[in-house]
Amino acid sequence: MKRTTVLLAEDHTIVREGFRKMLELEGDFEIVGEAQDGRQAVALVKKLRPAVVLMDIAMPLLNGLEATRQVLKTVPATKVLVLSAHSDDAYVTDATEAGAVGFLLKQTSAHDVCRAIREVQKGNTFFSPSISKRLGRLHPTAPDRTGVLKKKAAQLTSREREVLQLIAEGKANKETASELGIGVKTVEKHREHVMAKLDIHDTAGLTRYAIGAGIIESSVQVTII
């Protein structure tokens, strides 16, 4: 029997190990890689080309939504199932707009996680039962808590969103340059473009914006001066 290849992208080791053990017990899944941040997830997908990625939203350096966009741009055959502790409509809509074919709550049963992987591998979509019940009323253009902010975020390039997340996580320009493999001057230029496009001209404002737009979750520990 051919097994479905799966990559786990989750920054909490204990959660990632739990998923691995659970899936390995099933027999029809093969865990080909594990990532602890979105950037590592994108790199591993390019290298390993798994059939399915379990992608946490709240990850450092590159969040799961932007990682999903980058994964599907380079390896469109891979199916992405997003994981989150949050079930509100905005997160579900953001995930589907990024290209995810399913959305699972972290408290979803082991049975449903395995079922979800099998369903998306067959070309179907899968959402946690509590989300599926209300999915019919979701619409990408419906107003929500981040409507205006998301519209502005959409004006940013993929690289600018990466830079914005790292700024919001408190990274200095030199650290950001090292993380992205680009020059400090290039980071400064991206930072200028982000500030101009968003009309926000200080780090504290960018951090608040990133939280409000869902680029980083409000549970992420950041320092706003």
C-alpha positions in Angstrom: 0.0 0.0 0.0 1.3 3.4 -1.0 1.5 5.7 2.0 0.5 9.4 2.0 3.6 11.6 2.6 3.0 14.2 5.3 5.1 17.2 6.5 4.4 18.6 10.0 4.9 22.3 10.5 4.4 23.3 14.1 6.6 25.3 16.4 5.8 23.5 19.6 7.9 20.3 19.8 5.5 18.4 22.1 2.5 19.1 19.7 4.6 18.1 16.7 5.7 14.8 18.3 2.1 14.1 19.3 1.0 14.4 15.7 3.8 12.3 14.5 3.1 9.4 16.9 -0.7 9.6 16.2 -0.2 9.5 12.4 2.5 6.7 12.5 0.0 4.5 14.3 -2.3 4.6 11.3 0.0 2.8 8.9 -1.0 4.6 5.7 0.9 7.9 6.5 4.6 8.6 6.1 6.0 11.6 8.0 8.8 12.8 5.7 9.7 16.0 7.6 9.1 18.4 10.5 9.4 22.1 10.5 9.4 24.5 13.5 8.7 27.7 11.6 7.1 28.7 8.4 10.4 29.4 6.6 11.7 25.9 7.3 8.3 24.5 6.2 8.6 26.2 2.8 12.2 24.9 2.3 11.3 21.4 3.3 8.3 21.3 1.0 10.4 22.4 -1.9 12.9 19.6 -1.1 10.6 16.8 0.0 7.4 17.5 -2.0 5.0 15.9 0.5 1.4 15.1 -0.5 0.0 16.9 2.5 1.3 19.6 5.0 -0.2 20.1 8.4 0.5 23.8 8.8 0.2 25.7 12.1 -0.8 29.4 11.7 1.1 30.9 14.6 4.7 30.2 13.8 7.8 32.5 14.2 9.8 34.0 11.4 7.1 33.2 8.8 3.5 32.6 9.8 1.5 29.6 8.4 -0.6 31.7 6.1 2.3 33.3 4.2 4.1 29.9 4.3 1.0 28.3 2.7 1.0 30.9 -0.1 4.7 30.3 -0.8 4.3 26.5 -0.7 1.5 26.5 -3.2 3.3 28.9 -5.5 6.3 26.6 -5.8 4.7 23.2 -5.2 1.0 23.5 -6.2 0.4 19.8 -6.0 0.9 19.8 -2.2 -2.3 20.0 -0.2 -2.2 22.3 2.9 -4.3 21.6 6.0 -4.1 24.6 8.4 -4.0 24.1 12.1 -5.1 26.7 14.6 -6.3 27.2 18.2 -8.7 29.8 16.9 -11.9 29.1 15.0 -13.3 32.5 14.3 -14.5 33.2 10.7 -11.6 35.6 9.9 -8.9 32.9 10.4 -10.9 30.4 8.4 -11.4 32.9 5.5 -7.7 33.9 5.6 -6.6 30.2 5.4 -8.8 29.4 2.4 -7.8 32.6 0.6 -4.2 31.5 1.1 -5.0 28.3 -0.6 -5.5 25.8 2.2 -7.9 23.0 1.4 -8.9 22.4 5.1 -8.9 24.0 8.5 -8.4 21.9 11.7 -8.7 23.1 15.3 -6.0 21.8 17.5 -8.5 20.2 19.7 -9.8 18.2 16.8 -10.0 14.4 17.5 -7.3 12.1 16.1 -9.9 10.4 14.0 -10.8 13.7 12.3 -7.2 14.6 11.7 -6.5 11.3 9.9 -9.8 11.6 8.0 -8.9 15.1 6.9 -5.5 14.0 5.5 -7.2 11.2 3.6 -9.9 13.5 2.2 -7.6 16.2 1.0 -5.3 13.7 -0.6 -8.3 12.5 -2.6 -9.0 16.1 -3.8 -11.7 17.0 -1.3 -11.7 19.7 1.4 -12.1 19.1 5.1 -12.9 21.4 8.0 -13.3 20.6 11.7 -17.0 19.8 12.4 -17.7 22.9 14.4 -16.4 25.1 11.5 -18.0 23.0 8.8 -21.5 23.7 10.3 -21.1 27.5 9.7 -19.0 27.4 6.6 -21.9 28.1 4.3 -22.2 31.6 5.5 -18.5 32.5 5.1 -17.6 34.6 2.1 -14.1 36.0 1.2 -15.5 39.5 0.8 -17.7 39.5 3.9 -16.8 42.2 6.4 -15.0 41.0 9.4 -12.8 42.2 12.3 -9.8 42.8 10.0 -11.4 43.8 6.7 -9.6 47.1 6.1 -6.3 45.8 7.5 -6.3 42.7 5.3 -7.1 44.8 2.3 -4.0 46.9 3.0 -1.9 43.8 3.7 -2.8 42.4 0.3 -1.1 45.4 -1.2 2.2 44.2 0.2 4.5 41.8 -1.7 5.3 38.4 -0.2 8.8 39.7 0.8 7.3 42.8 2.4 4.9 40.7 4.5 7.9 38.6 5.6 9.8 41.7 6.6 6.7 43.1 8.4 6.4 39.9 10.4 10.1 39.9 11.5 9.8 43.6 12.4 6.7 42.8 14.5 8.6 40.0 16.2 11.2 42.5 17.3 14.0 41.6 14.8 16.5 44.3 14.0 17.4 45.0 10.4 20.6 43.0 10.6 18.8 40.0 12.1 16.1 40.3 9.4 18.7 40.5 6.7 20.4 37.4 8.0 17.1 35.5 8.3 16.0 36.3 4.7 19.5 36.0 3.2 19.4 39.6 1.8 21.4 42.7 2.5 20.7 45.2 5.3 20.1 47.9 2.7 17.5 45.8 1.0 15.8 45.2 4.3 15.7 49.0 4.9 14.2 49.5 1.5 11.5 46.9 2.1 10.8 48.5 5.5 10.4 51.9 3.8 8.0 50.5 1.3 5.9 48.8 4.0 5.7 52.0 6.0 4.7 54.0 2.9 2.1 51.5 1.7 0.5 51.2 5.2 1.1 54.9 6.1 2.6 53.7 9.4 6.0 55.2 10.3 7.1 53.6 13.6 7.8 50.1 14.8 5.2 50.1 17.5 2.5 51.0 14.9 3.7 48.2 12.5 3.6 45.7 15.4 0.0 46.7 16.3 -0.9 46.5 12.6 0.6 43.0 12.2 -1.4 41.8 15.2 -4.6 43.4 13.9 -4.2 42.0 10.4 -3.5 38.5 11.7 0.1 38.4 10.4 1.1 37.5 13.9 -1.3 36.3 16.5 -2.0 38.5 19.5 -0.7 35.6 21.7 2.8 36.1 20.3 5.0 37.8 22.8 6.2 41.1 21.4 7.4 44.3 23.0 5.7 47.4 21.9 7.5 50.6 23.1 
